């Protein structure tokens, strides 16, 4: 609490208004904190199932690649992979979640993923590439969700700090100052009443 506070009724009124504003800000920040937490829990659940799905698909694609390499000649695998195939681009936009700017990814592609000849390649390689093609959109979604979770977690930490500062420092200090001013004003009021009583007694004794 500041020691150089002017113990006046005007200062008391201003402090009460500041407390009311701080309490309102605390309530709004608490609501924001709770909503961000809810959003994070929801995204975390999505991330868990999405990671499992992607991991399962990538394992299957890898298994197909291993089988293709076991069947095909190494130079045929290399030449097949060097053939230009599908072109991919990533479009980036942003959404707003509780005043947090989060990215939205949209993949755009053209062409075929299989552009090599079939006479020197295995069907396992075709299947592996098709499996990778199918999982690619899910990988983009995973990257989007993970970035959103990171940004929301950072904002949640900042919001929690603000809520704690208001709740445990700013509001209690202002309330303590209000009590200090109120006590000082009450003391001054008692002194004034005491002086008036003495003056009244002096007048009566004349």
Secondary structure, DSSP 8 states (H G I E B T S, - for coil): --SS----HHHHHHHHHHHHHHHHHHHHHHHHHHHHHHHHHHHHHHHHHHHHHHHHHHHHHHHHHHHHHHHS-HHHHHHHHHS---EEEEEEEEEEETTEEEEEEEEEEES-S--S-STTS-HHHHHHHHHHHHHHHHHHHHHHHHHHHHHHHHHHHHHHHHHHHIIIIIHHHHHHHHHHHHHHHHHHHHHHHHHHHHHHHHHHH-
